[in-house]
Amino acid sequence: MAKETARILSEQTHQPKKIKRLIDYIQTDYVDNVNTDDLLDGAITQMLGKLDPHSVYIPKENLQLVTENMQGNFVGIGVQFRMIGDTITVISPIKGGPSIKKGIKAGDRILLADKDTLYGKKLETSKIMKALKGKPKTNVTLQIYRKTIDSIFDVNITRDKVNIKSVDIAYMLNDSIGYIKLNRFARNSYREFKTSLDTLKKNNVTDLVLDLRGNGGGFIDIANSIIDEFLEDEKLIVFTKNNKGDINKSFATDKGSFEKGGLYVLIDENSASASEIVAGALQDNDKGIIIGRRSFGKGLVQQEMDLGDGSAVRLTTARYYTPTGRSIQKTYDKSKSNKTYANDIENRYSSGELFNKDSIKTIDSLKFTTPKGKIVYGGGGIIPDYFVAVDTTTYVPSIFFRPLNNFAFNYVDTNRKKLETVNVNDFIKNFDVDNSIFNDFLSKLEGYKLSSKIKEQLKQNLKTLIARELFSDEGLYKVNQIDDKMLQKVFELEIE
């Protein structure tokens, strides 16, 4: 046994030497000059590609952005911006960030940063971010053009930590139903979620809609903390198992503040990882109702590991299982390209699964039963209790994306003073009742043959985009709520 262990250790010791020797040969003897860093990056990527679809290499130039997204914050001036023409235009200053405190407004154009010209160059986003981001407490002087007063002026801003929102919006759908849209499970997500939940409770919420559509996941412990708000003490939330067979179980505590309230969880084909832990834990504990479409199907746990040169690897170290014992990881073939795995959503579309629940394939051997007798399945995502098909009535061909976005921005940008007094509820009720704004938009689409159906879709999308420009996420979600099929299902179930 001792000799075998020594042999394995010896082999392991020679593996890095083998790679280093090859790199040395290429650097000194190869016929052409080669960037060996790129070679090594490629080799690492290929190695991880032989493992599973979620073990990935993060190059050092990407690591900061990945880390910021996971931590839920970054250091900068705190604006959401878009390139309009060749100029950086503020879509909205981020709440609580340095820019909003200095009076930066939506529509402001950023011309210079510390005398570096940022307009007229069509700069890449990475170069813009480099100019606006920086170390905490460092200063940057921005030259701003404000159209509403036709004036150019300087603003000195001290860079600071800026929160990346996890909760897009939280508000009351009616007198009793609250709504929280959670877009990620970052380090700050539970704190934001709990603040939102507490605010809704002050408004006498009795039922909550937790919207996890499009939420690709994040930290498992953050998901556990959110689940704990809904489950009674000692209820199993999730358990993980590593390659040694070690099992780690997570249980709810007695700290839950919404254990008695009604609960609806919205999921779709892009709800993954931590979102599925939430949906699976609640479904397996017979808490609440899951509404939507089958989730992504990611039941693997990753750990980020530093490679010593500023890069990192996110390596799968365990599988997770819902309380009934089901793995929701969809199948993948290590011997084939991960493109097949990545195309799963497209395959669901072509098979009809996104339109019809009967097209969802289940495997009897992966059937599980909840404490109250509900049948649930493993092996490929969370199947909702109530299915809602993809809504194609709001579909707009991609050829119209740019005209819609440009018109929406220009309309708001031209009418900011007049629109400052409008609130979101008045906007929803009264915006463009005579179709004059929409007809103006249509006049700019000469040459297109538009059916009445496409016109109706364009009209709805234009209203949504203008609401987003005016009221940010609040406008976007409140306008979309009117025709949201999953929320309509919630209201139907409430009546029943």
C-alpha positions as CSV (number, residue, x, y, z in Angstrom):
1,M,0.0,0.0,0.0
2,A,2.8,2.4,0.9
3,K,4.6,1.7,-2.4
4,E,1.4,2.3,-4.4
5,T,0.9,5.6,-2.6
6,A,4.5,6.6,-3.3
7,R,4.1,5.7,-7.0
8,I,0.9,7.8,-7.3
9,L,2.6,10.8,-5.6
10,S,5.6,10.4,-7.9
11,E,3.4,10.4,-11.0
12,Q,1.5,13.4,-9.7
13,T,4.7,15.2,-9.1
14,H,5.9,14.6,-12.6
15,Q,2.7,15.9,-14.3
16,P,3.4,19.6,-13.8
17,K,7.1,19.0,-14.7
18,K,5.9,17.4,-17.9
19,I,3.8,20.4,-18.9
20,K,6.5,22.8,-18.0
21,R,9.1,20.9,-20.0
22,L,6.9,21.0,-23.1
23,I,6.4,24.7,-22.7
24,D,10.2,25.2,-22.4
25,Y,10.7,23.1,-25.6
26,I,8.3,25.3,-27.5
27,Q,9.8,28.5,-26.2
28,T,13.4,27.6,-27.0
29,D,13.2,25.2,-30.0
30,Y,9.9,25.7,-31.9
31,V,10.4,27.1,-35.4
32,D,8.1,30.1,-35.0
33,N,7.5,32.6,-32.1
34,V,4.5,31.4,-30.1
35,N,2.6,33.0,-27.2
36,T,2.9,30.1,-24.8
37,D,0.4,31.7,-22.4
38,D,-2.3,31.4,-25.0
39,L,-1.2,27.8,-25.6
40,L,-1.5,26.9,-21.9
41,D,-4.9,28.7,-21.6
42,G,-6.1,26.6,-24.5
43,A,-4.8,23.4,-23.0
44,I,-6.5,24.1,-19.7
45,T,-9.8,24.8,-21.5
46,Q,-9.6,21.6,-23.4
47,M,-8.8,19.6,-20.3
48,L,-11.8,21.0,-18.5
49,G,-13.9,20.3,-21.5
50,K,-13.3,16.6,-21.0
51,L,-14.9,16.8,-17.5
52,D,-18.4,18.3,-17.4
53,P,-20.1,21.4,-19.0
54,H,-19.7,23.5,-15.8
55,S,-16.0,23.1,-15.0
56,V,-14.5,26.2,-16.7
57,Y,-11.3,28.2,-17.0
58,I,-11.5,31.9,-16.2
59,P,-8.6,33.8,-17.8
60,K,-7.1,36.6,-15.7
61,E,-8.5,39.3,-17.9
62,N,-12.1,38.0,-17.2
63,L,-11.7,37.2,-13.5
64,Q,-12.4,40.6,-12.2
65,L,-15.8,40.9,-14.0
66,V,-16.7,37.3,-12.9
67,T,-15.8,38.1,-9.3
68,E,-17.8,41.3,-9.3
69,N,-20.9,39.5,-10.6
70,M,-20.6,36.8,-7.9
71,Q,-19.8,39.3,-5.1
72,G,-22.6,41.6,-6.3
73,N,-20.5,44.8,-6.3
74,F,-17.8,46.7,-8.1
75,V,-15.8,49.9,-7.6
76,G,-16.6,52.7,-10.0
77,I,-18.7,55.8,-10.6
78,G,-22.0,53.9,-10.6
79,V,-23.9,54.4,-13.9
80,Q,-25.7,52.2,-16.4
81,F,-24.8,53.5,-19.8
82,R,-25.2,52.8,-23.5
83,M,-23.4,54.0,-26.6
84,I,-25.8,56.2,-28.4
85,G,-24.1,57.0,-31.8
86,D,-20.5,57.5,-30.7
87,T,-21.2,58.9,-27.2
88,I,-21.5,57.3,-23.8
89,T,-25.0,58.1,-22.6
90,V,-26.2,57.5,-19.0
91,I,-29.3,55.3,-19.0
92,S,-29.6,55.6,-15.2
93,P,-27.3,56.4,-12.3
94,I,-27.2,53.4,-9.9
95,K,-29.1,54.0,-6.7
96,G,-26.7,54.7,-3.8
97,G,-23.7,55.0,-6.1
98,P,-21.3,57.9,-6.4
99,S,-22.8,59.4,-9.6
100,I,-26.3,59.8,-8.3
101,K,-25.0,61.6,-5.2
102,K,-23.2,64.0,-7.5
103,G,-26.3,64.8,-9.5
104,I,-25.7,62.7,-12.6
105,K,-29.0,62.1,-14.5
106,A,-30.4,59.8,-17.1
107,G,-29.6,61.2,-20.5
108,D,-26.3,62.8,-19.5
109,R,-23.5,62.3,-22.1
110,I,-20.0,61.6,-20.7
111,L,-17.6,63.4,-23.0
112,L,-14.3,63.2,-21.1
113,A,-12.8,61.3,-18.1
114,D,-9.8,63.1,-16.7
115,K,-9.3,64.8,-20.0
116,D,-9.3,61.5,-21.9
117,T,-11.8,61.9,-24.8
118,L,-14.5,59.2,-24.7
119,Y,-16.8,60.4,-27.5
120,G,-16.3,60.1,-31.3
121,K,-14.1,57.1,-31.0
122,K,-16.7,54.2,-30.8
123,L,-14.6,52.8,-27.9
124,E,-15.0,49.2,-26.8
125,T,-16.8,48.6,-23.6
126,S,-13.7,47.3,-21.9
127,K,-11.9,50.6,-22.5
128,I,-14.8,52.7,-21.3
129,M,-15.0,50.6,-18.1
130,K,-11.3,51.0,-17.5
131,A,-11.8,54.8,-17.6
132,L,-14.8,54.8,-15.3
133,K,-13.8,52.1,-12.8
134,G,-10.8,52.2,-10.5
135,K,-9.6,51.8,-7.0
136,P,-11.8,52.9,-4.0
137,K,-11.6,56.6,-3.1
138,T,-9.8,57.6,-6.3
139,N,-11.2,60.6,-8.1
140,V,-12.2,61.1,-11.7
141,T,-13.3,64.3,-13.3
142,L,-16.1,63.9,-15.9
143,Q,-17.1,66.3,-18.6
144,I,-20.8,66.1,-19.0
145,Y,-23.2,67.4,-21.7
146,R,-26.8,67.7,-20.4
147,K,-29.3,68.1,-23.3
148,T,-32.2,69.4,-21.2
149,I,-30.2,72.5,-20.4
150,D,-27.9,72.4,-23.4
151,S,-24.9,72.8,-21.2
152,I,-21.4,71.2,-20.8
153,F,-20.0,71.1,-17.2
154,D,-17.5,69.2,-15.1
155,V,-18.3,66.8,-12.3
156,N,-15.6,65.4,-9.9
157,I,-16.6,62.0,-8.6
158,T,-14.9,59.8,-6.0
159,R,-15.1,56.2,-7.1
160,D,-16.6,53.8,-4.5
161,K,-18.2,50.4,-4.1
162,V,-21.3,50.1,-6.2
163,N,-24.0,47.5,-5.6
164,I,-25.0,45.2,-8.5
165,K,-28.7,44.7,-7.9
166,S,-29.9,41.2,-7.1
167,V,-33.5,42.2,-6.7
168,D,-34.7,43.9,-9.8
169,I,-38.0,45.0,-8.2
170,A,-40.2,44.2,-5.3
171,Y,-43.8,45.5,-5.0
172,M,-47.4,44.6,-4.3
173,L,-49.3,43.2,-7.3
174,N,-52.5,43.9,-5.5
175,D,-53.7,44.3,-1.9
176,S,-52.4,40.9,-0.7
177,I,-49.9,39.5,-3.3
178,G,-46.3,40.6,-3.2
179,Y,-43.8,40.2,-6.0
180,I,-40.0,39.8,-5.8
181,K,-37.8,39.4,-8.9
182,L,-34.4,37.9,-8.1
183,N,-31.9,37.9,-10.9
184,R,-28.9,36.1,-9.2
185,F,-27.6,34.5,-6.0
186,A,-24.6,36.7,-5.2
187,R,-23.1,37.5,-1.9
188,N,-25.4,40.5,-1.3
189,S,-28.6,38.7,-2.6
190,Y,-30.0,37.4,0.6
191,R,-29.7,40.8,2.3
192,E,-31.5,42.5,-0.6
193,F,-34.1,39.7,-0.7
194,K,-34.8,40.0,3.1
195,T,-35.1,43.8,3.0
196,S,-37.6,43.4,0.1
197,L,-39.6,40.7,2.0
198,D,-39.7,42.8,5.2
199,T,-41.0,45.8,3.2
200,L,-43.7,43.7,1.6
201,K,-44.7,42.3,5.0
202,K,-45.2,45.9,6.3
203,N,-47.7,46.2,3.4
204,N,-49.7,43.2,4.8
205,V,-48.6,40.7,2.1
206,T,-50.3,37.3,2.5
207,D,-49.0,35.6,-0.6
208,L,-45.6,36.0,-2.3
209,V,-44.5,35.5,-5.9
210,L,-40.8,34.8,-6.2
211,D,-39.7,35.2,-9.8
212,L,-36.6,33.2,-10.7
213,R,-37.1,33.2,-14.4
214,G,-33.8,33.7,-16.2
215,N,-31.9,33.4,-12.9
216,G,-28.7,31.4,-13.6
217,G,-27.8,30.7,-10.0
218,G,-24.9,31.6,-7.8
219,F,-23.9,30.7,-4.2
220,I,-25.6,27.7,-2.7
221,D,-25.4,29.0,0.8
222,I,-27.3,32.2,-0.3
223,A,-30.0,30.0,-1.8
224,N,-30.2,28.1,1.5
225,S,-30.7,31.3,3.4
226,I,-33.5,32.4,1.1
227,I,-35.2,29.0,1.4
228,D,-34.9,29.2,5.2
229,E,-37.4,32.1,5.1
230,F,-40.1,29.7,3.9
231,L,-39.4,26.4,5.6
232,E,-40.0,25.3,9.2
233,D,-37.2,24.4,11.5
234,E,-35.3,21.2,10.7
235,K,-36.7,20.7,7.2
236,L,-34.1,19.4,4.8
237,I,-33.2,22.0,2.2
238,V,-30.6,20.3,0.1
239,F,-27.7,17.8,0.4
240,T,-24.4,17.5,-1.5
241,K,-22.2,14.5,-2.2
242,N,-18.6,14.6,-3.3
243,N,-16.3,12.1,-5.0
244,K,-15.5,10.4,-1.7
245,G,-19.2,9.9,-1.0
246,D,-19.2,12.5,1.8
247,I,-22.7,13.9,2.3
248,N,-23.3,17.4,3.6
249,K,-26.9,18.3,4.5
250,S,-28.4,21.7,5.0
251,F,-31.5,22.2,7.1
252,A,-33.9,25.1,7.7
253,T,-33.8,26.9,11.1
254,D,-36.5,28.6,13.2
255,K,-35.6,32.0,11.7
256,G,-38.0,31.9,8.8
257,S,-40.2,35.0,8.5
258,F,-42.6,33.7,5.8
259,E,-43.3,30.1,6.8
260,K,-47.1,30.6,7.0
261,G,-47.5,32.7,3.9
262,G,-48.7,31.5,0.5
263,L,-45.9,31.1,-2.1
264,Y,-45.6,30.9,-5.8
265,V,-42.2,30.4,-7.5
266,L,-41.9,31.2,-11.2
267,I,-39.3,29.3,-13.2
268,D,-38.3,28.8,-16.9
269,E,-35.8,27.0,-19.0
270,N,-33.1,29.5,-18.0
271,S,-33.6,29.1,-14.2
272,A,-30.5,27.1,-13.2
273,S,-28.4,25.9,-10.3
274,A,-29.3,27.9,-7.1
275,S,-32.7,28.7,-8.6
276,E,-33.3,25.0,-8.9
277,I,-32.2,24.4,-5.4
278,V,-34.8,26.9,-4.2
279,A,-37.6,25.4,-6.4
280,G,-36.6,21.8,-5.6
281,A,-36.4,22.4,-1.9
282,L,-39.8,24.1,-1.8
283,Q,-41.5,21.5,-4.1
284,D,-40.1,18.5,-2.2
285,N,-41.3,20.0,1.1
286,D,-44.8,20.7,-0.3
287,K,-44.3,24.4,0.3
288,G,-45.9,26.7,-2.3
289,I,-46.6,26.2,-6.0
290,I,-44.1,26.1,-8.8
291,I,-45.3,27.7,-12.0
292,G,-43.7,27.9,-15.4
293,R,-41.6,25.6,-17.6
294,R,-39.0,22.9,-16.8
295,S,-35.8,24.5,-15.4
296,F,-32.4,24.2,-16.9
297,G,-31.2,21.1,-15.1
298,K,-27.9,21.9,-13.4
299,G,-27.2,19.8,-10.3
300,L,-23.5,20.3,-10.0
301,V,-21.6,22.3,-7.4
302,Q,-18.5,24.4,-8.4
303,Q,-15.7,25.7,-6.4
304,E,-13.4,28.5,-7.7
305,M,-9.7,27.8,-7.4
306,D,-6.9,30.3,-7.9
307,L,-4.2,29.2,-10.4
308,G,-1.6,31.7,-9.1
309,D,-1.3,34.0,-12.1
310,G,-4.5,36.0,-11.8
311,S,-6.6,33.3,-13.5
312,A,-8.8,30.7,-11.9
313,V,-10.7,27.5,-12.5
314,R,-14.2,26.8,-11.5
315,L,-14.2,23.1,-10.8
316,T,-17.1,20.8,-10.2
317,T,-16.6,19.3,-6.7
318,A,-19.9,17.8,-5.8
319,R,-23.5,17.0,-6.9
320,Y,-26.5,18.3,-5.1
321,Y,-29.7,16.6,-4.4
322,T,-33.2,17.9,-3.4
323,P,-34.8,16.7,-0.1
324,T,-36.5,13.7,-1.7
325,G,-33.1,12.6,-3.0
326,R,-33.4,13.5,-6.7
327,S,-30.6,14.9,-8.8
328,I,-31.9,17.4,-11.3
329,Q,-28.7,17.4,-13.4
330,K,-29.6,16.7,-17.0
331,T,-27.5,14.2,-18.9
332,Y,-24.2,15.1,-20.6
333,D,-21.7,13.0,-22.5
334,K,-18.0,13.6,-21.6
335,S,-16.9,12.1,-24.9
336,K,-18.9,14.6,-26.9
337,S,-18.7,18.3,-27.4
338,N,-20.5,20.5,-24.8
339,K,-22.2,22.2,-27.8
340,T,-24.8,19.4,-27.6
341,Y,-25.5,20.2,-24.0
342,A,-25.6,23.9,-24.7
343,N,-28.1,23.4,-27.4
344,D,-30.6,21.8,-25.1
345,I,-32.9,24.8,-24.9
346,E,-33.1,25.0,-28.7
347,N,-34.0,21.3,-28.7
348,R,-36.8,21.9,-26.2
349,Y,-38.1,24.5,-28.6
350,S,-38.0,22.3,-31.6
351,S,-39.5,19.3,-29.7
352,G,-42.5,21.4,-28.6
353,E,-41.7,21.2,-24.9
354,L,-41.8,25.0,-24.4
355,F,-45.3,25.0,-25.7
356,N,-46.8,21.8,-24.3
357,K,-46.3,20.1,-20.9
358,D,-47.0,16.7,-22.5
359,S,-43.8,17.0,-24.5
360,I,-41.7,16.9,-21.3
361,K,-40.0,13.6,-21.1
362,T,-39.8,11.9,-17.7
363,I,-38.2,8.6,-16.6
364,D,-40.1,6.3,-14.3
365,S,-36.9,5.2,-12.5
366,L,-36.3,8.8,-11.5
367,K,-39.7,9.2,-9.9
368,F,-39.9,10.5,-6.3
369,T,-42.7,11.2,-3.9
370,T,-43.0,14.2,-1.6
371,P,-44.3,13.9,2.0
372,K,-47.9,14.8,0.8
373,G,-47.8,12.3,-2.0
374,K,-46.9,14.6,-4.9
375,I,-45.0,12.9,-7.7
376,V,-41.8,14.6,-8.8
377,Y,-39.0,13.7,-11.2
378,G,-35.2,13.9,-11.3
379,G,-32.8,13.7,-14.1
380,G,-33.3,17.0,-15.9
381,G,-34.5,20.1,-14.1
382,I,-37.5,21.0,-12.0
383,I,-40.9,20.3,-13.6
384,P,-43.4,22.9,-12.5
385,D,-46.6,22.0,-10.7
386,Y,-48.4,24.2,-13.3
387,F,-47.1,24.6,-16.8
388,V,-47.2,27.9,-18.7
389,A,-46.1,27.9,-22.3
390,V,-43.8,30.4,-24.0
391,D,-45.8,33.5,-24.9
392,T,-45.2,34.1,-28.6
393,T,-47.7,37.0,-28.7
394,T,-45.0,39.5,-27.7
395,Y,-42.4,38.1,-30.1
396,V,-40.8,40.8,-32.4
397,P,-38.4,39.9,-35.2
398,S,-34.8,40.9,-34.4
399,I,-34.8,43.3,-37.4
400,F,-36.9,45.7,-35.3
401,F,-34.8,45.7,-32.1
402,R,-32.5,48.6,-33.1
403,P,-35.4,50.8,-34.5
404,L,-37.4,50.2,-31.3
405,N,-34.6,50.9,-28.9
406,N,-33.4,54.0,-30.8
407,F,-36.9,55.4,-31.0
408,A,-37.7,54.8,-27.3
409,F,-34.5,56.4,-26.2
410,N,-34.9,59.4,-28.6
411,Y,-38.5,60.0,-27.6
412,V,-37.6,60.0,-23.8
413,D,-34.4,62.0,-24.4
414,T,-36.4,64.7,-26.4
415,N,-39.2,64.9,-23.9
416,R,-37.5,64.5,-20.5
417,K,-38.7,67.8,-19.0
418,K,-42.3,67.1,-20.0
419,L,-42.1,63.5,-18.7
420,E,-40.5,64.3,-15.3
421,T,-43.9,64.8,-13.7
422,V,-45.4,61.5,-15.0
423,N,-45.5,58.5,-12.6
424,V,-45.5,54.9,-13.7
425,N,-49.1,54.2,-12.9
426,D,-50.3,57.2,-14.9
427,F,-48.0,56.2,-17.7
428,I,-49.5,52.6,-17.9
429,K,-53.0,54.0,-18.0
430,N,-52.6,57.0,-20.3
431,F,-49.6,56.6,-22.5
432,D,-50.2,57.1,-26.2
433,V,-54.0,56.5,-26.0
434,D,-54.4,58.1,-29.4
435,N,-51.5,56.2,-31.0
436,S,-49.8,59.4,-32.2
437,I,-46.4,58.3,-30.8
438,F,-46.7,54.8,-32.3
439,N,-47.8,56.2,-35.6
440,D,-44.7,58.4,-35.6
441,F,-42.6,55.2,-35.0
442,L,-44.4,53.4,-37.9
443,S,-43.6,56.3,-40.2
444,K,-39.9,55.5,-39.7
445,L,-40.5,51.9,-40.9
446,E,-41.2,52.7,-44.5
447,G,-40.5,49.7,-46.8
448,Y,-41.7,47.1,-44.3
449,K,-44.9,45.2,-44.9
450,L,-46.4,44.9,-41.4
451,S,-49.3,42.6,-40.5
452,S,-51.8,43.7,-37.9
453,K,-50.3,41.1,-35.5
454,I,-46.8,42.5,-35.9
455,K,-48.1,46.1,-35.4
456,E,-49.7,45.1,-32.1
457,Q,-46.5,43.4,-30.9
458,L,-44.4,46.5,-31.9
459,K,-46.8,48.8,-30.1
460,Q,-46.6,46.8,-26.9
461,N,-42.8,46.5,-27.1
462,L,-42.4,50.2,-27.7
463,K,-44.5,51.0,-24.7
464,T,-42.4,48.6,-22.6
465,L,-39.1,50.1,-23.8
466,I,-40.2,53.7,-23.2
467,A,-41.3,52.7,-19.7
468,R,-37.9,51.2,-19.1
469,E,-36.2,54.4,-20.3
470,L,-38.4,56.4,-18.0
471,F,-38.8,54.3,-14.9
472,S,-36.0,51.7,-15.2
473,D,-36.9,48.2,-13.9
474,E,-40.1,49.4,-12.3
475,G,-41.5,50.5,-15.6
476,L,-40.3,47.4,-17.4
477,Y,-41.9,45.0,-15.0
478,K,-45.1,46.9,-14.3
479,V,-45.9,47.3,-18.0
480,N,-45.0,43.6,-18.7
481,Q,-47.1,42.4,-15.7
482,I,-50.3,43.3,-17.6
483,D,-49.8,40.5,-20.2
484,D,-47.5,38.1,-18.1
485,K,-49.0,34.7,-18.6
486,M,-47.3,33.2,-15.5
487,L,-48.7,36.0,-13.3
488,Q,-52.1,35.5,-14.8
489,K,-51.8,31.9,-13.7
490,V,-51.1,33.1,-10.1
491,F,-54.2,35.2,-10.1
492,E,-56.2,32.2,-11.4
493,L,-55.0,30.0,-8.7
494,E,-55.7,32.7,-6.1
495,I,-59.3,32.8,-7.2
496,E,-59.6,29.0,-7.1
